[in-house]
Amino acid sequence: MGAAGAPLEKALGDQFPEGERYFGLENFGHNCYCNSVLQALYFCVPFREQLLQYYANNKNLVDTEENLLTCLAELFTQISSQKKKTGVIAPKCFVQRLKKQNEIFRSYMHQDAHEFLKYLLNELVDILEKESQAAKSDHETTSPPEKIANGPKTALANGAQKEPLVTWVHKNFHGMLTNETRCLSCETVTARDETFFDLSLDIEQNRSITCCLKNFSSTEALNAKDKFFCDNRCSLQEAQKRMKIKSHLTSWSSI
């Protein structure tokens, strides 16, 4: 993209997005799967803004440990702060950290971009959760217990379960699916919610993403050898199954 940078800028002219940067990522011979995911994430604006804010809040901390999150934040900051609008950047620090952390990425074999995306998002969530827990522990250590009429205040009462931490990665990519199965004999509907960070869609030629999402939620017949065990009938019954998107990914619409 380095040689094509100037022609691209010239071709876009006044239509070049204000404050945007179009930088290619150097390919070291086997990391194209990684570069494609990084490019997609960079142009997911809500995610990028959160990551840049994270870098700004943590860049001056002396005890910040290098990890995939800090390396990714540094890379995005490096791109967004370039004076030129187009060019090429080598994601060397990020790739080195990736290889150091997971031996799967140390070979010269090409990897699946989708699997890498899932791995990266899960790693970012783990890092943010650990940082949040560490910050909470430090606060509890330095702060005296809050006194109330019946003694020290407890975080959870009556055996209530702790709410799972929702990070800004969750807010950008987390979704909820409802798996519905309707027994054709008694009409009983069984529903189960499932969380997801990504969806595997069958992409058809000349079809929109909206159309592919509709196909994803289409009804599937369960019969013959695939009959559904109905708890109400206590036997295998013919049924209809469908996956409904209860809450969806909003950030990818900006790509």
N, C-alpha and C positions, 0 to 999 in steps of 0.2 A: 504493500500500500504506500510505501515511501515515495516511489516514483510516480504513483498515480495520485498522490496527495494534492499537489498543486492543480492538476487538471480537474480534480473533483471539486476543489474550492472554487475554481473559476467557473465550472459548469453550474454550480448551485447559485453563485453570485449573491444577489440580495435575498435569496430564499434560504441561505445558510442559517440554520437555527441559532438564535442569539445565545451566546455563552456555551454552545455545544462544542464538543471535540470529537473528531473522527480519527482514531488512532488504531492502526493495525497492531497485532501482537506477533512478535517474532516466533517463528516455528523452529524448534530445535531438532526437527526431524521426526518427532513422534508425539508431540503434544498438541496436535490439531484438535483433538477431542476436548482438551482443557481450554484452549483458546476460544473455541466456539461457545462454550458455556460461559466463560468470563465476559465475552462480548455481549451475550444475551443478558447477563446479569447487569452489566454496566448500563445498558440502555433500558433497563427496568428502573425508571426514574425514582419511584418511591424508595426502592431498596437502596439505590445508589446514594440518595440523600441521607438516609439513615446511617449508611456505612461511612460517609464523609463526616457526619456529625460524631460518630463513634471515634474516628481517628482524631478529630479536633479535641475531643474531651480527654483522650488518653495519650496523646503524643508526648506530653511532658512528664508523664509518670515514670519515675526511675525504675520501679520494680515490675514494669509491664513485661510479661513473658511473651516471647515470640511464638505465634501459633498461626494457623491458617487464617483466622479472622484478622489479626494485625497485619499479616502480609497482604491480604486482599484489600484491606482498608488503605494500606500504603500505596498499593498499585493504582487503585481508583483515584486517590488523591494526586498521584503523580500524573495521571492522564488529565484530570480535570483542571490542574494548575498550569498546564502547558501554555506558553504564549502563542505558539502556532496552533492553527485550527485542525491541521491534519499532520500525520506522520506515523512513525513506528516506534513501539516501545517493547523492550524485552522483559517478559514477566519472570525474570530469572529467580528473584527471591522467593516468589510464590511457588514456582515449580520445584525449587530446591527443598523448600519446607514440605511440600507435598510428598516428595520422594523420601525425605527423612522420616516422615510420620507413618507412611504406609508403603510397605515393600512391593505391593501390587504395581505401583506406579514407577518403580525403579528400573524396570526393564525397558527395552526399546520396542515393545509390542504396543500396537494401538489399542486404546480402550474405548468402551462404549460411553458416549457423551451423556446419555440419559442416566446410566448407572453412576457416572461421576457427579452429575448434578445432585442426585439423591444423597450420595455420600457427603458432598460438600455442605449441603443445607443441614443435614443431620449433625455434622461436625460443628457448624456455626452455632446451632442451637445448644449443643452440649457445652460449648465454651461460654456462651452467654449465661446459661443456667448456673455453671460453676462460679462465674464472676458474681452473679447476683447472690448466690448462697454465701460466698466469701464476704461480700459487703454486708450482708445481713448479720453474719456471725461477728464481724468486727464491730458493728453497731451495738449488738447485744452485749458484747464484752465491755465496751467503753461507756454504755449508758446504764444508769441505775434502774432497777425494776420499778415500773410504775405502781404506786401504791393506791389501792382502792379499799373500800370498807371491809371486804372479806379477805384481804391479803393481796399478794402480788398478782398482777394481771397475767393470765395465761393466754397464749396465742390461739389455742383451740379449746373449746368447751364442749362437754358432753360427748366426747368421742368423735366430734365432727372431723371429717377428713380434710386435709390440706388441699387448697385449690392449686392445680398445676400452674406453673409459671408460664405466662404468655409473653414471649419475646417479640421484638420487632420483626424477626424472621417469620414467626408465626403470623403476625398481622399482615405481612406481605404475601405469604404463600399458602398458609394453612387453609384447608377446606374441610367440609363435612359431607359425607355421602350417606344416604339412607338406602339400605338394602331391603326392598319389600318383596315378600312372597305371598301370593294369594292362592289359597286352596280352592280349586274349582268345584269341590264337593260340598264344602260347608261355608265357603266364601270368607273364611277367617283370614285376616291379613297379619302376617308376622313381619315386624320391622326391626331393623338393627342399624344403629348409626356407626359409621366408620370414619376415622380421620384420614386425611391424605395431604401430602405436599405436592403431588403431581398426579396427572391422569394419563393413562396410556390409551390414546385414541387411534382408531383406524382411519388414516388419512387417505381419502379417495381423490383421484385426479379431478381437477376442476370443481371441487366442492369446498365450501367455506368451512371455517372452524365451527361456526354456529350449527351448520348442518351435521358435522361430525359429532358434536356434542349431543344433538338430538338422537342420532343413531346410537350413541353410547347409552342413552336412557330408554331405548326402545324395549318393548316387552319380549321376553324370552319364554318359550313354552318348555315346561318340564314334564316329560312323559316317557313312555317306554322304560328304558333302563335308567332314566334320569328323574324318576318320580320323586316328589317331595314327601318327607315324613311329616304328616300333620299330627300335632300333639292333640288336637281336638278329636280327630278320628282314630288316633292311635294306630295308624297304618299309612302305607305309602299311597299317595294320591297324585293325580295330575294337578299341575299348578302353573301359575304364571309368575315370572320373576322380572324385576326391573331395578335398575340403580338410578336413584334420583339425587341430583346435586342439591343439597340442602343449603350450603353456603359455599361460595366459589372463590377462586383466585382472582383478585382484582388487579394485581400489579402487572401481570403479563400482558394486559390489554394496552399497556403503554409502550410495549416493544415494537 
